[in-house]
Amino acid sequence: MSRSLSPSSFRLSLLALCGVVAASASTQIQAQIPGGLTSALPDVASTGAGNAAGVLSYCMKQKLVDSVEGNSVYGLLAKKPEVAEQSDAFKTGSTGTLLSSGSAPFSLDKAPKSVRKTVCNMVLKQSRSLL
């Protein structure tokens, strides 16, 4: 017998899934998003420091990560020699596009807000590991 989820159960399931995704930033997974569309989340583990810093700045401007933690991590990451705000990777990231090796660029602007928040938290976690 097939059973469908109520809207509130679906939202809770989606939130739980987002929590699992954020907890494993180095794993590519499939996330079910509203409207029945399926979107592959990017593998942020292969994102370079410059692009991660750019994406993190985008996420802070869009209020998709905690501003205190985001500013702290961004400030430390921006001081790294390989992070240049004028680099193509940083500029691309600051427009909301995540670059990772082996996969197509991931545009946060085209994703639902819940997915944007999840990816931003994944980038924040990855950025901490780059420090």
Secondary structure per residue as TSV (DSSP state, phi and psi in degrees):
chain	resnum	aa	ss	phi	psi
A	1	M	-	360.0	129.1
A	2	S	-	-87.7	135.8
A	3	R	-	-126.4	130.4
A	4	S	-	-98.2	154.6
A	5	L	-	-83.1	143.4
A	6	S	-	-72.0	160.2
A	7	P	H	-55.0	-40.6
A	8	S	H	-70.1	-36.3
A	9	S	H	-66.9	-38.5
A	10	F	H	-62.0	-45.3
A	11	R	H	-60.9	-43.2
A	12	L	H	-64.0	-40.4
A	13	S	H	-63.4	-42.3
A	14	L	H	-64.2	-42.3
A	15	L	H	-63.5	-40.7
A	16	A	H	-63.0	-42.9
A	17	L	H	-61.7	-42.3
A	18	C	H	-61.6	-37.8
A	19	G	H	-64.3	-40.1
A	20	V	H	-65.3	-42.1
A	21	V	H	-61.6	-47.0
A	22	A	H	-63.0	-30.7
A	23	A	H	-73.4	-22.9
A	24	S	-	-123.1	74.5
A	25	A	T	-64.5	-21.7
A	26	S	T	-92.7	4.8
A	27	T	S	-110.7	129.6
A	28	Q	-	-80.5	131.1
A	29	I	-	-138.3	170.1
A	30	Q	E	-100.7	135.4
A	31	A	E	-121.0	130.8
A	32	Q	E	-79.4	127.6
A	33	I	-	-117.0	158.0
A	34	P	G	-52.8	149.1
A	35	G	G	87.4	6.5
A	36	G	G	78.0	5.3
A	37	L	-	-82.7	144.8
A	38	T	E	-114.1	132.1
A	39	S	E	-126.7	131.5
A	40	A	E	-80.3	126.3
A	41	L	-	-81.0	148.3
A	42	P	-	-73.3	158.8
A	43	D	-	-90.6	96.5
A	44	V	G	-73.9	-12.8
A	45	A	G	-63.4	-24.1
A	46	S	G	-99.8	12.7
A	47	T	-	-81.1	133.0
A	48	G	-	-73.7	162.9
A	49	A	H	-61.1	-39.8
A	50	G	H	-64.0	-46.3
A	51	N	H	-68.8	-39.8
A	52	A	H	-60.0	-42.3
A	53	A	H	-63.5	-41.8
A	54	G	H	-63.5	-45.9
A	55	V	H	-63.1	-40.5
A	56	L	H	-61.9	-38.8
A	57	S	H	-65.3	-39.8
A	58	Y	H	-59.6	-47.4
A	59	C	H	-61.8	-38.1
A	60	M	H	-68.4	-42.9
A	61	K	H	-63.1	-33.8
A	62	Q	T	-87.6	0.2
A	63	K	T	59.1	43.9
A	64	L	-	-101.9	-5.8
A	65	V	S	-135.7	161.1
A	66	D	-	-59.9	124.5
A	67	S	H	-66.6	-36.0
A	68	V	H	-66.3	-51.3
A	69	E	H	-67.0	-42.2
A	70	G	H	-59.3	-46.8
A	71	N	H	-63.0	-40.0
A	72	S	H	-63.6	-50.8
A	73	V	H	-65.9	-44.0
A	74	Y	H	-60.0	-43.6
A	75	G	H	-59.2	-42.5
A	76	L	H	-71.2	-40.4
A	77	L	H	-66.2	-39.8
A	78	A	H	-64.7	-22.1
A	79	K	T	-81.1	-10.6
A	80	K	S	-69.2	141.3
A	81	P	T	-59.3	-31.6
A	82	E	T	-81.4	-1.7
A	83	V	-	-105.0	112.3
A	84	A	-	-122.7	122.7
A	85	E	T	-62.6	-16.4
A	86	Q	T	-95.2	-0.3
A	87	S	S	-73.3	155.7
A	88	D	H	-61.6	-39.9
A	89	A	H	-62.7	-43.9
A	90	F	H	-64.9	-47.9
A	91	K	H	-59.3	-42.4
A	92	T	H	-62.2	-44.6
A	93	G	H	-62.7	-38.6
A	94	S	H	-69.1	-13.2
A	95	T	T	-91.5	0.7
A	96	G	T	94.0	19.8
A	97	T	E	-111.0	119.9
A	98	L	E	-93.0	128.7
A	99	L	-	-106.7	128.7
A	100	S	-	-138.9	144.0
A	101	S	T	-67.1	140.8
A	102	G	T	84.1	-0.2
A	103	S	S	-143.3	162.6
A	104	A	-	-68.4	153.7
A	105	P	-	-56.3	143.7
A	106	F	E	-111.1	117.2
A	107	S	E	-92.4	116.1
A	108	L	G	-67.2	-32.0
A	109	D	G	-60.3	-28.1
A	110	K	G	-90.9	-2.7
A	111	A	S	-98.6	152.2
A	112	P	-	-61.2	155.4
A	113	K	H	-56.1	-40.1
A	114	S	H	-62.7	-37.1
A	115	V	H	-72.0	-39.6
A	116	R	H	-59.2	-44.1
A	117	K	H	-62.8	-42.1
A	118	T	H	-62.3	-47.7
A	119	V	H	-64.9	-40.5
A	120	C	H	-61.3	-40.6
A	121	N	H	-67.5	-34.3
A	122	M	H	-64.6	-42.2
A	123	V	H	-66.1	-39.9
A	124	L	H	-59.8	-45.2
A	125	K	H	-63.6	-45.1
A	126	Q	H	-63.0	-39.4
A	127	S	H	-62.3	-38.7
A	128	R	H	-59.8	-38.6
A	129	S	H	-72.6	-17.7
A	130	L	T	-84.6	-9.1
A	131	L	-	-75.4	360.0
